[in-house]
């Protein structure tokens, strides 16, 4: 069995535990992204009722979906720091996956809007146990020379799961009910919730069997876990990890603007839901294709060049979305926006991992994952509020954030690799 696993791992050139963890995150990502599609349909289906707190359906859906992101991001610094204190990663991941599985099946019994809010909130807390501990574990299983590649592989698998879920969620719901033996039937909604439960359970099993904490994690528990804002030792004003967190928040906000203005996008471009789905997927396609090669490249050429270039590329690819009138060009813009994000995400995690001392990975890297999560939650709310002032307004706002983020990383973040290979210039001998 071990030889089989090693042969599977070989093409990715990562620790087998990293690949197993990446596979587990892919599985739970499928189930969790299922709910992004299913919950709005569930709210509008008439299956649930009760008080809506005076909110319209659209706003209620936004609150339910955003609650996950806000709680998830808010709890990450605490779970990341606690995992550092205890010197354990795997138990935190398992607690989170167990919570995710139980809350997924709880949707089957939800009959009120309040119960949906509670369940989605608990899911956010559950995932807060998973993300910082997973990223910290990947960081600790890597070395300076392969940290970017490890982060790239991990993020690639996670994004495959995130992208695959929405692609089939609608079909699972629409094709229900499903007949079972004994004249029983399962509705399309219940089937979707069961699928999400099964994927979380599969992830739990994979982590239990295939993932273990490195000995150094426990040995270095209880290190200095403070998160400074100012750079206390380097030449710059701001701490580089804090700076990367701010830039990650700006980037995530900019890329998430597109998600909640589907009606306005479709009306402006005179397109249907299929084109919007392709445009939304274009971002994920670029991420899946480029996370691993960019991660490995930043191990060779340095972290900072990719981060600065990616943030700079985010500026025009965000701005142009507010002025395009072609569905095909919007797809291209989203694709290049995905390229920009891929150039930032894995190298940023690798750079922060380089700077994190022994036993600090959970605390330090949670700054980036927390900031990214907040951005993903703030982006849709921002676009929903700003689009009333003109279609281009949300994208101008996102562009301004991208400009600020570019300035910050260019001026406040230094390279962490001691030796890098110069990027070849075409025409050089």
Buried (B, 14 or more C-beta within 10 A) or exposed (E): EEEEEEEEBEEBEBBBBBBBBBBBBBBBBBBBBBBBBBBBBBBEEEEBEEEBEEBEEBEBBBBBBBBBBBBBBBBBBBBBBBBBBBBBBBBBBBBBBBBBBBBBBBBBEBEEBBBBBBBBBBBBBBBBBBBBBBBBBBBBBBEEEBBBBBBBBBBBBBBBBBBBBBBBBBEBBEEBEBEEEEEEEBBBBBBBBBBBBBBBBBBBEBBBEBBBBBEEBEEBBEBEBEBEEEBEEBEBEBBBBBBBBBBBBBBBBBBBBBBBBBEBBBEBBEBEEEBBBBBBBBBBBBBBBBBBBBBBBBBEBBBBBBBBBBBBBBBBBBBBBBEBEEBEBBBBBBBBBBBBBBBBBBBBBBBBBBBBEEBBBBBBBBBBBBBBBBBBBBBBBBBBEBBEEEBBBBBBBBBBBBBBBBEBBBEBBEBBBEEBEEEEEEEEE
